[in-house]
């Protein structure tokens, strides 16, 4: 499988970089590379990662990397990285419109 990054996930990586760069520009770059590498590695075993609780029917999964959640869809031929969010963020609000929430 290949990995594709959605526009939202690319914007998320930029936000992570900008946030960390305020205090440590070097670490911002290395950490964003870690996140990208973790996302790309999902393609090796995409179904090893759990479905999002309460949203199993959507087929979206998540991988945790150092306090960040990498949300992805592996239901097609490629893995699509949907969002990369800090674990403290309200991912339900960001991933699912109100009418799609249980």
Buried (B, 14 or more C-beta within 10 A) or exposed (E): EEBBBBEBBEEBBEEBBEEBBEEEEEEBEEBBEBBBEBBBBBBEEBEEBEBBEEBEEBEBBBBEBEEBBBBBBBEEEBBBBBBBBEEEEEBBEEBBEEEEEE
